[in-house]
Amino acid sequence: MWRKRRNTTCTATLTGVAVLCTVLAAGPSAAGEGDARILAAEILVARADLARIADPDLPPLHRDGFVKRVDGALGLIPWLLIVAGDAAAAATVAAWQRDWTGEPGQIAPLDRALETVSLAHPLHLAPFDIGITRAALAEARAIHDEYCAGCHDGLGSGDPDAELASRDLYLMAREEESDRFLARLINGVKGDETIGFVNPLSDAQIAALWKLYTWH
């Protein structure tokens, strides 16, 4: 259900494109470089979620939500690896999905396994590690204010009583490794069914948002 930002929403419509600003949303978007970029970003997001699960101060409901998100990622990543022609890595990740329960002892070994896969399928930062003009930053700020602020600003680490709580994006950018936060922007911003849930933002716009949040 689409709701407007002024009613504390996570979605909005701009020239027929519904933009989801909940970067914690499950599943990838079809961002510019196609399946290889989606795969690389999805692995990094899963590793970022594992880091959240390992946080001893994480509220129990948040932990449950991240465990489920990782389970979903472990179901998706093997298919993306098969598309990428890496059947061996796909089998490794699929085995983890079958065994994954979110137990503390699983977190570090799974992270190491995903790190190995990530080294073979890295997220290329060059399209986003670019010079950002004041005009581009101003546009990024306008995108944030119009489509993201209503669900994220001032929420800190999120409602402890919500399983998949929205978090403050500036806080996330400070707490997470920079490439992992970028991966959330790449795969966590989506359109609607009219454009096949593709990311409606250009690489330059994503780069500007990345800089906006990390420089703030």
C-alpha positions as CSV (number, residue, x, y, z in Angstrom):
1,M,0.0,0.0,0.0
2,W,1.5,3.3,-1.1
3,R,1.3,6.1,1.5
4,K,2.4,9.7,1.2
5,R,5.4,11.0,3.1
6,R,3.4,13.5,5.1
7,N,1.6,10.6,6.7
8,T,4.8,9.0,7.9
9,T,5.3,6.9,4.9
10,C,8.0,4.8,3.3
11,T,6.9,5.2,-0.3
12,A,5.9,8.0,-2.6
13,T,5.2,8.6,-6.3
14,L,7.2,10.9,-8.6
15,T,6.2,11.0,-12.3
16,G,4.7,7.6,-12.0
17,V,7.6,6.0,-10.1
18,A,7.1,4.8,-6.6
19,V,10.4,5.1,-4.7
20,L,10.9,3.0,-1.7
21,C,13.3,4.7,0.8
22,T,13.3,1.9,3.4
23,V,16.8,0.7,2.5
24,L,16.3,-2.3,4.8
25,A,13.6,-3.7,2.5
26,A,14.2,-7.3,1.5
27,G,15.3,-8.3,-2.0
28,P,17.3,-6.6,-4.7
29,S,16.5,-4.0,-7.3
30,A,17.6,-4.2,-11.0
31,A,20.1,-1.4,-10.7
32,G,22.1,-0.1,-13.7
33,E,24.8,-2.8,-14.2
34,G,22.4,-5.7,-14.0
35,D,22.7,-9.0,-12.3
36,A,26.4,-8.8,-11.4
37,R,25.8,-5.6,-9.5
38,I,22.7,-6.9,-7.8
39,L,24.6,-10.0,-6.7
40,A,27.6,-8.1,-5.4
41,A,25.4,-5.7,-3.4
42,E,23.2,-8.5,-2.1
43,I,26.2,-10.2,-0.6
44,L,27.4,-7.0,1.1
45,V,23.9,-6.3,2.5
46,A,23.8,-9.9,3.9
47,R,27.1,-9.3,5.6
48,A,25.9,-6.0,7.0
49,D,22.8,-7.7,8.4
50,L,25.1,-10.4,10.0
51,A,27.0,-7.6,11.7
52,R,23.7,-6.3,13.0
53,I,22.8,-9.7,14.4
54,A,26.1,-10.0,16.1
55,D,25.4,-6.7,18.0
56,P,24.7,-7.8,21.7
57,D,22.6,-4.7,22.2
58,L,20.3,-5.4,19.3
59,P,16.6,-5.6,20.4
60,P,15.3,-9.1,20.2
61,L,12.6,-8.3,17.6
62,H,15.3,-6.5,15.4
63,R,17.4,-9.6,15.7
64,D,14.5,-11.8,14.6
65,G,14.0,-9.5,11.6
66,F,17.6,-9.6,10.5
67,V,17.8,-13.4,10.9
68,K,14.8,-13.6,8.5
69,R,16.4,-11.1,6.1
70,V,19.6,-13.2,6.0
71,D,17.6,-16.3,5.4
72,G,15.9,-14.6,2.4
73,A,19.3,-13.4,1.1
74,L,20.7,-16.9,1.4
75,G,17.8,-18.2,-0.7
76,L,18.3,-15.5,-3.4
77,I,22.1,-15.3,-3.7
78,P,22.5,-18.9,-5.0
79,W,20.2,-18.1,-7.9
80,L,22.2,-15.0,-8.7
81,L,25.4,-17.0,-8.5
82,I,24.0,-19.6,-11.0
83,V,23.2,-16.7,-13.4
84,A,26.8,-15.5,-12.9
85,G,28.1,-19.0,-13.8
86,D,29.5,-19.8,-10.3
87,A,27.7,-23.1,-9.5
88,A,30.2,-24.0,-6.7
89,A,29.6,-20.8,-4.8
90,A,25.9,-21.2,-5.3
91,A,26.0,-24.7,-3.7
92,T,28.0,-23.4,-0.8
93,V,25.5,-20.6,0.0
94,A,22.5,-22.8,-0.6
95,A,23.9,-25.2,2.0
96,W,24.1,-22.3,4.5
97,Q,20.5,-21.5,3.7
98,R,19.4,-25.0,4.6
99,D,21.2,-24.9,7.9
100,W,20.7,-21.2,8.9
101,T,19.0,-20.6,12.2
102,G,20.7,-17.4,13.3
103,E,22.5,-19.0,16.2
104,P,25.5,-17.0,17.4
105,G,28.0,-19.7,16.4
106,Q,26.9,-19.5,12.8
107,I,27.5,-15.8,12.3
108,A,31.3,-15.6,11.9
109,P,31.6,-18.7,9.7
110,L,28.8,-17.6,7.4
111,D,30.4,-14.1,7.2
112,R,33.7,-15.7,6.2
113,A,31.9,-17.8,3.5
114,L,30.2,-14.7,2.1
115,E,33.4,-12.8,2.2
116,T,35.0,-15.4,0.0
117,V,32.1,-15.2,-2.4
118,S,32.3,-11.4,-2.3
119,L,36.0,-11.4,-3.3
120,A,35.0,-13.3,-6.5
121,H,32.0,-11.1,-7.1
122,P,33.0,-7.6,-5.9
123,L,30.8,-4.5,-6.0
124,H,32.6,-2.1,-8.3
125,L,32.6,1.3,-6.6
126,A,34.0,3.3,-9.5
127,P,30.6,4.4,-10.9
128,F,29.8,5.9,-7.5
129,D,33.2,7.1,-6.3
130,I,32.9,10.3,-8.3
131,G,33.1,14.0,-7.7
132,I,29.8,15.4,-6.4
133,T,28.7,18.9,-7.2
134,R,26.8,21.2,-4.9
135,A,23.8,20.9,-7.3
136,A,24.0,17.1,-7.1
137,L,24.1,17.2,-3.3
138,A,21.2,19.6,-3.3
139,E,19.2,17.2,-5.4
140,A,20.1,14.3,-3.1
141,R,19.0,16.3,-0.1
142,A,15.7,17.0,-1.9
143,I,15.2,13.3,-2.7
144,H,15.9,12.4,0.9
145,D,13.5,15.1,2.3
146,E,10.7,14.2,-0.1
147,Y,10.9,10.4,-0.1
148,C,13.0,9.1,2.8
149,A,12.8,11.5,5.7
150,G,9.2,10.6,6.7
151,C,10.3,7.0,7.5
152,H,13.8,7.5,8.7
153,D,14.7,10.9,10.1
154,G,15.1,11.0,13.9
155,L,14.4,7.3,14.4
156,G,17.8,6.4,15.6
157,S,18.2,2.6,15.6
158,G,14.5,2.1,15.0
159,D,11.4,1.1,17.1
160,P,12.5,-1.7,19.4
161,D,9.0,-3.2,19.1
162,A,9.2,-3.5,15.3
163,E,10.8,-6.5,13.6
164,L,11.9,-4.6,10.5
165,A,12.3,-1.2,11.9
166,S,13.2,1.8,9.8
167,R,16.5,3.3,11.0
168,D,18.0,6.8,10.6
169,L,19.9,6.8,7.4
170,Y,22.6,9.2,8.5
171,L,23.2,6.9,11.6
172,M,23.4,3.9,9.4
173,A,26.0,5.6,7.2
174,R,28.1,6.3,10.2
175,E,27.8,2.9,11.8
176,E,28.2,0.6,8.7
177,E,31.2,0.1,6.4
178,S,30.8,2.5,3.5
179,D,30.6,-0.1,0.7
180,R,27.9,-2.0,2.6
181,F,25.8,1.1,3.1
182,L,26.2,1.9,-0.6
183,A,25.0,-1.7,-1.3
184,R,21.8,-0.9,0.7
185,L,21.2,2.1,-1.4
186,I,21.7,0.2,-4.7
187,N,19.5,-2.8,-3.8
188,G,17.2,-1.2,-1.2
189,V,15.7,1.6,-3.3
190,K,13.0,0.3,-5.7
191,G,10.4,1.4,-8.1
192,D,6.9,-0.2,-8.4
193,E,5.3,-2.9,-10.6
194,T,5.1,-0.4,-13.6
195,I,8.9,-0.5,-14.0
196,G,9.5,-4.0,-12.7
197,F,10.7,-2.8,-9.3
198,V,13.9,-1.4,-10.8
199,N,15.9,1.2,-9.0
200,P,14.6,4.5,-10.5
201,L,17.7,6.5,-9.5
202,S,20.7,7.0,-11.7
203,D,24.2,6.0,-10.6
204,A,25.0,9.7,-10.1
205,Q,21.9,10.2,-7.9
206,I,22.9,7.1,-5.8
207,A,26.4,8.4,-5.5
208,A,25.2,11.8,-4.3
209,L,22.9,10.2,-1.7
210,W,25.9,8.0,-0.6
211,K,28.0,11.2,-0.1
212,L,25.1,13.1,1.5
213,Y,24.7,10.4,4.2
214,T,28.3,9.7,4.8
215,W,29.5,13.3,4.8
216,H,26.7,14.5,7.1
